[in-house]
Amino acid sequence: MNSDLDIAFENAFEKISKLKGKVAPDVMLKLYAYYKQATSGNHFFFNNKESDVITAFKFNAWTQLNGMPEDDAKKEYIALVNTII
């Protein structure tokens, strides 16, 4: 059963995924990091096949959230999406 937070998180993901306009790269990195922390927690992984600079920035943004509870990451993700939309 999904909690209200889970439902709000899923709704925020759908909204930002359907956004027609562009989002600044630094904001996209924050969204990525919050999403990964919310869905994977501190189980960091890095796909060595994609060892380009963009992937390194994404991984770095995510690891900076080390220790953040998944529910807090969901709340931050939702708040950030709401500032964009």
Buried (B, 14 or more C-beta within 10 A) or exposed (E): EEEEBEEBBEEBBEBBEEEEEEBEEEBBBBBBBBBBBBBEBEEEEEEEEEEEEEBEBBBEBBBEBEEBEBEBBBBBBBEBBEEBE
